[in-house]
């Protein structure tokens, strides 16, 4: 079973985090939500309060096949522990995924240099070194990026496909009444 971690910090985009969590779990991914704030209670951009499964101090990169970062805030780019975890995951060839503003994390680390990527419209300046494309979701090598809340279902289904195969992604899409 594929394992993934989805990170939460105050101001995260609820649709991106919660829908992605739901779809990955429907796909059979062993996904844990991880709090980057003190305690495991995290408040989203629109006031939705979420209890994360684990605190950041309880995890290591080697535990996961994929690290997933929702958007909503650039605060993810300032968490040194997350940056180091992402760096290690990338060095080890592990999969990385980010949506909305969160691809800025990968760009800050120089991981998007020469790769195709997308980010929330108007934030393209944060994709330093990337080949900016117009796709809703793009996977280039081990990195998947997506544009924003409205692309979340497509993003999450792509992650299921990457982690569990095309058949499982189709099965989840059909049950979710979504197209892939």
C-alpha positions as CSV (number, residue, x, y, z in Angstrom):
1,X,0.0,0.0,0.0
2,X,1.3,3.4,-1.0
3,X,2.0,5.9,1.9
4,X,1.6,9.6,1.7
5,X,1.7,12.6,4.0
6,X,-0.3,15.8,3.5
7,X,0.8,18.9,5.4
8,X,-1.3,21.4,7.1
9,X,-0.5,24.9,8.4
10,X,-2.8,27.7,9.5
11,X,-4.3,29.3,6.4
12,X,-4.2,26.1,4.3
13,X,-6.9,25.9,1.5
14,X,-9.5,23.6,2.9
15,X,-10.8,22.3,-0.5
16,X,-7.4,21.3,-1.6
17,X,-6.4,19.6,1.6
18,X,-9.6,17.8,2.5
19,X,-10.7,16.7,-0.9
20,X,-7.2,15.4,-1.7
21,X,-7.2,13.5,1.6
22,X,-10.6,12.0,0.8
23,X,-9.7,10.9,-2.7
24,X,-6.4,9.5,-1.8
25,X,-7.9,7.5,1.0
26,X,-10.7,6.3,-1.3
27,X,-7.9,5.1,-3.6
28,X,-6.4,3.0,-0.9
29,X,-3.5,5.3,-0.1
30,X,-2.3,5.2,3.5
31,X,-2.4,9.0,3.9
32,X,-1.7,10.9,7.1
33,X,-2.3,14.6,7.7
34,X,0.6,16.3,9.4
35,X,0.4,19.5,11.4
36,X,3.1,22.1,10.9
37,X,1.8,24.2,13.8
38,X,2.1,23.6,17.5
39,X,-0.4,21.0,18.4
40,X,-2.4,19.1,15.9
41,X,-5.3,21.5,15.5
42,X,-5.0,23.6,12.3
43,X,-7.3,26.3,11.0
44,X,-7.9,26.7,7.3
45,X,-8.0,29.8,5.2
46,X,-11.8,30.0,5.6
47,X,-12.0,29.1,9.3
48,X,-12.5,25.3,9.0
49,X,-10.7,23.7,11.9
50,X,-9.0,20.3,11.3
51,X,-7.4,17.9,13.7
52,X,-4.2,16.5,12.0
53,X,-3.3,12.9,12.4
54,X,0.2,13.6,13.5
55,X,2.5,16.4,14.5
56,X,5.5,17.2,12.2
57,X,7.9,16.0,14.9
58,X,6.4,12.5,14.6
59,X,7.3,11.8,11.0
60,X,10.3,11.3,8.7
61,X,10.6,11.4,4.9
62,X,11.6,7.8,4.6
63,X,8.1,6.8,5.8
64,X,6.3,8.1,2.6
65,X,6.1,7.4,-1.1
66,X,4.7,10.9,-1.6
67,X,4.6,14.3,0.2
68,X,1.6,16.5,-0.6
69,X,1.3,20.2,0.1
70,X,-2.0,22.0,-0.4
71,X,-2.1,25.8,-1.0
72,X,-3.9,28.7,0.5
73,X,-0.8,30.3,2.0
74,X,2.9,30.8,1.3
75,X,3.6,29.9,5.0
76,X,4.6,26.4,3.7
77,X,7.7,28.1,2.2
78,X,8.9,29.3,5.6
79,X,8.8,26.0,7.5
80,X,12.4,24.9,7.6
81,X,11.5,21.4,8.7
82,X,9.2,20.9,5.8
83,X,11.7,22.4,3.4
84,X,14.4,19.9,4.6
85,X,11.9,17.0,4.4
86,X,11.0,17.9,0.8
87,X,14.7,18.2,-0.1
88,X,15.4,14.8,1.3
89,X,12.4,13.2,-0.4
90,X,13.5,14.6,-3.7
91,X,17.1,13.5,-3.3
92,X,15.8,10.0,-2.6
93,X,13.7,10.1,-5.8
94,X,10.4,10.2,-3.8
95,X,7.3,11.8,-5.2
96,X,6.2,15.3,-4.5
97,X,2.9,17.1,-5.1
98,X,1.7,20.6,-4.5
99,X,-1.3,22.7,-5.6
100,X,-2.3,26.3,-5.7
101,X,0.5,28.5,-4.0
102,X,2.4,25.4,-2.7
103,X,4.5,24.8,-5.8
104,X,6.5,27.8,-4.5
105,X,8.0,25.4,-1.9
106,X,9.5,23.3,-4.7
107,X,10.7,26.4,-6.6
108,X,12.3,27.9,-3.4
109,X,14.4,24.7,-3.2
110,X,15.3,24.8,-6.9
111,X,13.5,21.6,-7.6
112,X,11.5,23.0,-10.6
113,X,14.5,24.2,-12.6
114,X,13.8,23.1,-16.2
115,X,10.6,21.2,-15.2
116,X,7.1,21.9,-16.4
117,X,4.9,23.3,-13.6
118,X,1.8,25.3,-12.7
119,X,0.8,27.5,-9.8
120,X,-2.2,29.5,-8.8
121,X,-2.9,32.2,-11.5
122,X,-1.1,35.4,-10.8
123,X,1.6,33.7,-8.7
124,X,3.8,32.7,-11.6
125,X,6.7,34.7,-10.3
126,X,7.1,32.0,-7.6
127,X,7.9,29.4,-10.2
128,X,11.5,30.5,-10.6
129,X,13.3,28.2,-13.0
130,X,10.2,26.3,-14.1
131,X,8.8,26.0,-17.6
132,X,5.4,27.5,-16.9
133,X,2.5,25.6,-18.7
134,X,-1.3,26.1,-18.8
135,X,-2.4,22.6,-17.8
136,X,-4.7,22.1,-14.8
137,X,-2.3,19.4,-13.5
138,X,1.2,18.6,-14.6
139,X,3.5,15.9,-13.7
140,X,7.2,16.2,-14.7
141,X,9.4,13.5,-13.3
142,X,8.7,13.0,-9.6
143,X,6.9,16.3,-9.2
144,X,3.2,17.0,-9.7
145,X,1.7,20.5,-9.5
146,X,-1.8,21.9,-10.0
147,X,-3.4,25.3,-10.2
148,X,-5.9,25.7,-7.4
149,X,-9.1,24.7,-5.6
150,X,-11.1,24.1,-8.8
151,X,-8.5,21.6,-10.0
152,X,-8.4,19.6,-6.8
153,X,-10.3,16.6,-8.0
154,X,-8.1,16.3,-11.1
155,X,-5.0,16.8,-8.9
156,X,-6.0,14.1,-6.4
157,X,-7.0,11.6,-9.1
158,X,-3.6,12.1,-10.7
159,X,-2.0,11.3,-7.4
160,X,-4.0,8.1,-7.1
161,X,-2.9,7.2,-10.6
162,X,0.7,7.8,-9.7
163,X,0.6,5.9,-6.4
164,X,-1.9,3.1,-7.2
165,X,-2.2,2.9,-11.0
166,X,-4.5,4.0,-13.8
167,X,-7.1,1.3,-13.0
168,X,-7.5,2.4,-9.4
169,X,-7.7,6.1,-10.4
170,X,-10.5,5.2,-12.9
171,X,-12.3,3.3,-10.3
172,X,-12.2,6.2,-7.8
173,X,-13.1,8.7,-10.5
174,X,-16.1,6.6,-11.5
175,X,-17.3,6.3,-7.9
176,X,-16.7,10.0,-7.4
177,X,-18.6,10.8,-10.7
178,X,-15.5,12.6,-12.0
179,X,-13.6,12.5,-15.2
180,X,-9.9,11.8,-15.5
